[in-house]
Amino acid sequence: MPPEDEHRVDVHIDRLLAERGMTVSELARRMNISLPNLSILKNGRARAIRFSTLTALCEALDCQPGDLFTVRREP
């Protein structure tokens, strides 16, 4: 298993925000999460995500978990 800082998960929050015409600040407000914590997740720097946070993201963005993340294949 690779070290935690070398994950291959791509986060698609920016794309979903653009599709919905929503700002990061608005998403943070709807999720009741701090902007710095949302930024860490949005930029793929989070080490883990709680199911409660994932649920809040999906509810706020009206999406499914699979819309938020993809895993890059190894070269």
Residue pairs with C-beta under 8 A, 6 or more apart in sequence:
2 8
4 47
7 44
8 71
8 72
8 73
8 74
9 44
9 69
9 70
9 71
9 72
10 44
10 69
10 70
10 71
10 72
11 41
11 42
11 43
11 44
11 68
11 69
12 67
12 68
12 69
12 70
13 27
13 41
13 42
13 57
13 61
13 68
14 42
16 61
16 63
16 67
16 68
17 23
17 24
17 27
17 61
20 61
20 62
22 61
24 35
24 38
24 39
24 42
25 35
27 38
27 57
27 60
27 61
28 34
28 35
28 38
30 56
30 60
31 38
31 53
31 56
31 57
31 60
32 56
33 53
33 56
40 46
41 49
41 53
41 57
54 65
54 68
57 63
57 68
58 64
58 65
58 67
58 68
61 67
61 68
